[in-house]
Each structure stands twice: as structure tokens, then as C-alpha cells.
């Protein structure tokens, strides 16, 4: 069974663990790609399995962000992450 995914827009102040991404891009919000089952719960590192997949605007262009957080499972890349990353690319 393949999970369903959705986009959730988050602001820079809502998730302190993403401050590096926000400050690097200089954006105010990101559209994060997550499993639908996690959409109603607060986003955190462990819920994302250490892999943040997002879209943001940088200098008028849409950029994709794929960020692996080594603090979650030492940055290991699980089959769950692989499925989500593949869906993100599609």
C-alpha cells in the first residue's frame, strides 16, 4: 500500500529546527511535502523521518529543498524516505 502525500505550508517561526533552511533561502514560508496521515499534527524532525522535502521561492524562482537531518536515525535513508522522495520528484 502506497501512502498518500500532501503539501503543507509552514512559516519560518513555526518550526525552529528548520531555521537553517529559512535563513539560507531568505524565505518566509515553505511548502513541505509530507504523508497525508501527518498533515494534522505538528511537523517535527522525527515525523519527517529526518528528510525534509519542500518548495520555496528564492529570487523569484521556485526551488526544491531536500534536506537530510543527521540528528534523526543518524541520517539513514529508509524505504519510507525513498518512497516519499520519489513521489516528491514526480
WOQUIUR-V998362 format. One record per residue. N is the residue number from 1. RES is the residue in one letter. SS is DSSP state (~ for helix, > for strand, _ for the rest). PSI is psi as a letter, one per 40 degrees, with the letter a starting at -180 (NA if undefined). D_LAST is the distance of its C-alpha to the last C-alpha in whole Angstrom. Layout:
[[N	RES	SS	PSI	D_LAST] [N	RES	SS	PSI	D_LAST]]
This chain:
[[1	X	_	h	18] [2	X	_	h	14] [3	X	_	i	14] [4	X	_	i	13] [5	X	>	i	12] [6	X	>	i	13] [7	X	>	h	14] [8	X	>	h	17] [9	X	>	h	19] [10	X	>	i	22] [11	X	>	i	24] [12	X	_	d	26] [13	X	_	e	29] [14	X	_	d	27] [15	X	_	g	26] [16	X	~	d	28] [17	X	~	e	26] [18	X	~	e	24] [19	X	~	d	27] [20	X	~	d	26] [21	X	~	d	22] [22	X	~	d	24] [23	X	~	d	27] [24	X	~	d	25] [25	X	~	d	23] [26	X	_	f	26] [27	X	_	i	24] [28	X	_	d	25] [29	X	>	i	22] [30	X	>	i	18] [31	X	>	h	16] [32	X	>	h	15] [33	X	>	h	12] [34	X	>	i	14] [35	X	>	h	15] [36	X	~	d	17] [37	X	~	e	20] [38	X	~	e	20] [39	X	_	d	20] [40	X	_	e	24] [41	X	_	i	25] [42	X	_	i	25] [43	X	_	h	22] [44	X	_	i	24] [45	X	_	d	23] [46	X	_	d	24] [47	X	_	d	22] [48	X	_	e	19] [49	X	_	f	20] [50	X	_	e	20] [51	X	>	h	17] [52	X	>	h	16] [53	X	>	h	13] [54	X	>	i	13] [55	X	>	i	13] [56	X	>	i	17] [57	X	>	h	19] [58	X	>	h	21] [59	X	_	f	24] [60	X	_	e	22] [61	X	>	i	19] [62	X	>	h	16] [63	X	>	i	15] [64	X	>	i	12] [65	X	>	h	14] [66	X	>	h	14] [67	X	>	h	17] [68	X	>	h	19] [69	X	_	h	22] [70	X	_	e	25] [71	X	_	e	27] [72	X	_	h	25] [73	X	~	f	26] [74	X	~	f	26] [75	X	~	e	23] [76	X	_	i	22] [77	X	_	h	19] [78	X	_	i	19] [79	X	~	d	17] [80	X	~	d	16] [81	X	~	d	14] [82	X	~	d	12] [83	X	~	d	11] [84	X	~	d	10] [85	X	~	d	9] [86	X	~	d	6] [87	X	~	d	5] [88	X	~	d	5] [89	X	~	d	4] [90	X	_	NA	0]]
